[in-house]
Amino acid sequence: MGWFYGCKLHIAMNQFGEIACSALSNGHVADIKMVEQLVDDLQAKLYADRGYIGQELKGRLKDQGIDLITYHRKNMRPIQLSALDEYHLKQRNKIETLFSLLKGQYNLVTSKARSILGFLSGIYASLYAYQLSHQNKPTIRVMESSA
């Protein structure tokens, strides 16, 4: 029959729609376990979905100079976000647009590789093609603090 290799592609995107960093993991690895490796050597605010909620992770990222901003879950005490963070958190859907572009225009999912090396080459070829040639990247308008 053949072989099957499941993997996840993790991407951090900057406000210009460029891929800031990426990592691959086995398909069964939780996203929250990859975030520290993904953002190693970055200092920024990281806007993430509810899957990344965790005080322990937030503390470790804070030690690296990264401020993790997420919404709260329904069963949690509400977190008061600044208007700036609320706005930027709503822009998080741009990463979904990036994945949609990678799948639709850059053939990220359509892989007929016959080896692991061919499989990995196809993934990184899609990322490079997007990064180098895509003209209308999904950008985020950064709001400046008025204080």
C-alpha positions in Angstrom: 0.0 0.0 0.0 2.6 2.6 1.0 3.4 4.8 3.9 1.8 7.7 5.6 3.6 10.4 7.6 1.4 12.9 9.5 2.9 16.2 10.4 1.8 19.7 11.5 3.3 22.9 10.1 3.5 25.7 12.7 4.0 29.2 11.5 4.4 32.6 13.1 3.6 35.6 10.9 4.6 39.2 11.2 2.4 42.2 10.6 3.5 42.3 6.9 2.2 38.8 6.2 5.7 37.4 6.0 6.6 34.1 7.6 8.7 35.0 10.6 9.5 31.4 11.6 8.2 27.9 11.0 8.5 24.5 12.5 7.4 21.0 11.7 6.2 18.4 14.2 4.6 15.0 14.3 0.9 15.1 13.8 0.1 14.1 17.3 2.2 16.8 19.0 0.0 19.5 20.6 0.5 23.1 19.3 1.1 24.4 22.8 4.2 22.2 23.0 5.8 23.7 19.9 5.3 27.4 20.6 8.5 27.9 22.6 10.6 26.3 19.9 8.8 28.3 17.2 9.4 31.7 18.8 12.8 31.1 20.1 15.0 34.3 19.7 11.9 36.5 19.1 10.8 39.4 21.3 7.3 40.4 20.5 3.6 40.2 21.4 2.2 36.8 20.4 -1.5 36.7 19.6 -2.8 33.2 19.7 -6.1 31.2 19.9 -7.5 29.6 23.0 -5.4 26.4 22.4 -2.4 28.3 23.8 -3.9 29.2 27.1 -1.8 28.3 30.1 -0.2 30.3 32.9 2.9 28.2 32.9 3.5 28.7 29.2 2.7 32.4 29.6 5.3 32.7 32.3 8.0 30.8 30.4 7.4 33.0 27.3 7.5 36.2 29.4 11.0 35.1 30.5 11.9 34.9 26.8 10.6 38.5 26.3 7.3 37.4 24.6 3.9 38.6 25.8 1.3 35.9 25.0 -2.1 37.4 24.4 -5.2 35.1 24.1 -8.9 35.2 24.7 -10.2 33.4 27.8 -12.2 30.2 27.8 -15.9 30.4 28.7 -15.2 28.5 32.0 -12.4 31.0 33.0 -12.5 34.3 34.8 -12.6 37.1 32.1 -9.3 38.7 31.3 -9.3 42.5 30.8 -7.5 43.2 27.5 -6.4 46.7 26.4 -8.2 48.0 23.4 -5.0 47.6 21.5 -4.6 44.0 22.4 -8.3 43.3 21.6 -7.9 44.8 18.2 -4.7 42.9 17.4 -6.2 39.6 18.7 -9.1 40.0 16.3 -6.6 40.2 13.4 -5.4 36.7 14.3 -7.5 35.3 11.5 -4.9 36.6 9.0 -2.8 33.5 9.8 -5.7 31.4 8.6 -5.7 33.4 5.4 -2.0 32.6 5.1 -2.6 28.8 5.4 -5.4 29.1 2.9 -3.1 30.7 0.4 -0.4 28.1 1.0 -2.8 25.3 0.4 -4.7 26.8 -2.5 -2.1 28.7 -4.5 1.1 27.1 -3.5 0.1 23.4 -3.3 1.1 22.9 0.3 -1.3 19.9 0.8 -1.0 18.4 -2.7 2.0 16.3 -2.2 2.8 13.1 -4.1 6.2 12.7 -2.6 7.8 9.2 -2.6 10.2 9.9 0.2 10.5 12.0 3.4 13.0 14.2 1.7 10.6 14.8 -1.2 7.8 15.5 1.2 9.9 18.1 3.2 11.1 19.6 0.0 7.5 20.2 -1.2 6.6 21.9 2.1 9.5 24.2 2.1 9.2 24.9 -1.6 5.6 26.1 -0.9 6.8 28.4 1.9 9.6 29.9 -0.2 7.4 30.5 -3.2 4.9 32.3 -1.0 7.6 34.3 0.8 9.3 35.4 -2.4 6.6 35.8 -5.0 3.2 36.5 -3.3 2.4 40.2 -3.9 -0.7 40.7 -1.8 0.2 39.2 1.6 -2.5 39.3 4.4 -1.2 42.3 6.4 -2.2 43.5 9.8 -2.6 47.2 10.4 -0.7 47.8 13.6 -2.4 50.2 16.0 -0.1 52.4 18.1 -0.8 53.1 21.7 -2.1 56.6 22.4 -0.7 56.6 25.9 
